[in-house]
Amino acid sequence: MTTDDKLRALEEIWDNLALTPSEAPAPQWHGEELISARRTSRQRTNPLQRLVGG
């Protein structure tokens, strides 16, 4: 199987999984990482705000 064939197969698998997300639920740590990323994002200041004095 060539690399292109492998990549196409993976893409087809992911596309199929996306059709029925309830059958492949995300692990709990995914949600925890999203919460952590949101907190980090909110704590940072927007560099554009600094440029315009906001």
Backbone torsions as a table, in degrees:
resi	resn	phi	psi	omega
1	MET	NA	128.1	-179.3
2	THR	-76.4	166.7	177.2
3	THR	-61.2	-42.1	177.7
4	ASP	-59.7	-42.6	178.4
5	ASP	-62.4	-42.3	179.3
6	LYS	-62.6	-44.6	179.9
7	LEU	-64.4	-40.6	176.9
8	ARG	-62.7	-40.8	178.8
9	ALA	-63.3	-44.5	178.0
10	LEU	-61.6	-42.3	179.1
11	GLU	-61.3	-42.0	178.1
12	GLU	-64.3	-39.4	177.9
13	ILE	-63.5	-47.8	179.8
14	TRP	-62.0	-42.4	178.1
15	ASP	-60.3	-40.9	179.8
16	ASN	-67.3	-42.7	178.2
17	LEU	-61.9	-36.3	-178.7
18	ALA	-66.2	-22.6	179.6
19	LEU	-70.6	-28.2	-178.0
20	THR	-134.1	69.2	-175.8
21	PRO	-61.6	-26.3	-179.5
22	SER	-67.4	-20.5	178.8
23	GLU	-84.2	-11.1	178.3
24	ALA	-134.5	67.7	-176.0
25	PRO	-64.9	149.1	177.8
26	ALA	-73.8	145.1	177.2
27	PRO	-68.5	159.8	-177.0
28	GLN	-56.8	-36.8	-176.4
29	TRP	-64.9	-23.2	176.0
30	HIS	-63.0	-45.7	178.5
31	GLY	-62.9	-39.9	178.8
32	GLU	-63.6	-40.0	178.2
33	GLU	-66.0	-38.8	177.4
34	LEU	-62.5	-43.4	178.4
35	ILE	-61.5	-44.7	179.6
36	SER	-62.4	-42.5	-179.9
37	ALA	-64.8	-38.4	178.0
38	ARG	-64.1	-43.2	179.0
39	ARG	-61.0	-46.5	-180.0
40	THR	-61.0	-43.5	-179.0
41	SER	-62.4	-41.3	-178.8
42	ARG	-70.3	-26.7	-178.9
43	GLN	-77.7	-23.0	-179.5
44	ARG	-80.9	147.4	174.6
45	THR	-89.3	149.3	-179.9
46	ASN	-77.2	119.4	-178.3
47	PRO	-58.8	-29.5	178.2
48	LEU	-68.2	-33.3	178.1
49	GLN	-63.5	-36.5	179.1
50	ARG	-66.5	-35.2	-179.0
51	LEU	-68.2	-35.4	-176.0
52	VAL	-101.6	5.5	177.7
53	GLY	79.9	22.8	-177.6
54	GLY	-90.0	NA	NA
